[in-house]
Amino acid sequence: MESPGQQLLSPREIDTRIHRLAYEILERHPKEKFILVGIHRRGVPLAQRLAKVLEDERPGVETGMLDITLHRDDPQKATFSPDFGKTKLPHDLDGTLVILVDDVLFTGRTIRAAIDALFEYGRPSKIELAVLVDRGCREVPIQPDYCGLRQTIGRESYLRVRLREQDGHDGLFLVDNKHQAP
């Protein structure tokens, strides 16, 4: 297997960060019902993993998936992936606590688009954000409520998250921008 760059998190460390995120969510919401909504692509398996970790303490945590393609502020750069249009939510979001889940928080524009997309499915009571990695360099004022790793990475580099559900293995890698193929 070709090395995708400098490894920042091993598979075990990714698993540890996911567990920590799950327990932080439980600490903040010990009895309150919520749904985990993963943003395509890698936010979806992260939301599912969080729900699995939460299962022992909170059976039946609902998950959903959100496609934000048509809500992006750069539609000319949007690539229509096999996930295009795959938004699946367990129910109307009116009055529901929604925890958005994504792999990397960078400029904040993806999260802004996700919030816009969510409001097409109702008006949540509250929206919180859980990310595996916050890499800094925000362009809009969005911050995570739950964060597995804060790692400031300049624009000259790229963070590549690999998840076993999509990539066959877990890892977080730092890659020079000229080698950033997904």
Steps between C-alpha positions, in 0.01 A plus 500: 500500500638840397555745786251787474729736695629555851281309744355721776257246651517121493192278474504452878527875559207567267293246692599665830398844368161366387439350844597829665258692275220259587555538874517879473163496325357278776639728770332802344173316427459227764124465447416720200412325176704596192580376152845478342504623140811423298603724211593305188757348457697418810263660749252218438716210626621720787139562609431127477808418709401758761153343521656156543719624788197669658288185467604361842403818686227627269334224295325608183692816413371595157731591214452667167701607198503836327598595146595869481600520131223741397560725803869567439612857430730377222266286284736529202757299700251243628559150378195280473599187685308174534366648826328788316149540630539240776345680791331262740367619832302289747221758528406867468751712692252740665593539865781242480853542629724427200869429533668548163800274449789555259859385470692829462398857580698743287348823364153437646329526160402132494331534839320816388368308199397210725304731729320645196420148381371391842239776507336344194401213729356698790611738771725326753485613862878527487787405270838397640815399314729201558817468292787257507752778420491879515783624280441874543504762221131594538335727243161509674433516876431132568656300784454136603320404820689168505844451349725194495819689405593865451792523259572832330602423143593772254336524160812352337406160643201271493361259758391165365272293719477133421218291647474123474138518378605688188874456471569162656705646788498786750752781523554874490774622270666833425555541127668776300234680288658388173421137601141547623303253284210365712 
